[in-house]
């Protein structure tokens, strides 16, 4: 089956839903990996380790919760959110990679 009939079989709300999951995944990835950078800086600078660990636990809990909710919507939304998450990671790595050098 070629991709064109598959795309034509998708309805408008489904495409909008997947696009929303992609954007939400991008925002989540940007926030998650940006916070990871911030937490790493705090640990290097000698901040309170227990506060950094608590924030990391909250960050992972949010990530797991949102991805679980996306998985309950089906494979399309989960894939879109995961791709958005990876795109957000790429942006953060490009942005902070220059600083780390």
Helices and strands as residue ranges (DSSP letters): H 3-9, H 12-45, H 49-73, H 75-100
